[in-house]
Amino acid sequence: MRLRSAFTTVLGAALLLTATPGSAYAATGQFRFSYVTVEGDEASGFLNNPPSGHCINLHGVGQENPQPGHSPKNRTDAWATVFTGTDCQGDSFRLRPRTGGASERLKLRSVIFD
């Protein structure tokens, strides 16, 4: 009887482990960018350990702000693709992991990490 109970417990635990989804993959590190606020002040934005595979509209440079962000720095361990429009639309540019960066000439409003 004890063997059957132990077997049932182990089987139940194994099924629970296989049914539980794993944690979502996230890029480790920080993604930084600069922007001018609607009020005209220079500001910096950042994403810490952003999720991979999901388009992220960057704070402060959405459709409510006529000026896009600029000067991105990818200090994560994943490739970052930045887009000129929100919702990962428009022209794009890829930034390599850890050392990828661009000048003020590169404009962006959204990003996705590979």
Secondary structure, DSSP 8 states (H G I E B T S, - for coil): -HHHHHHHHHHHHHHHHHHS-----B--EEEEEEEE-TTS-EEEEEEES-BSSS-EE-TT-STTSSS-EEEEEEEESS-EEEESSGGG-S-EEEE-TTTEE--TT-EESEEEE-
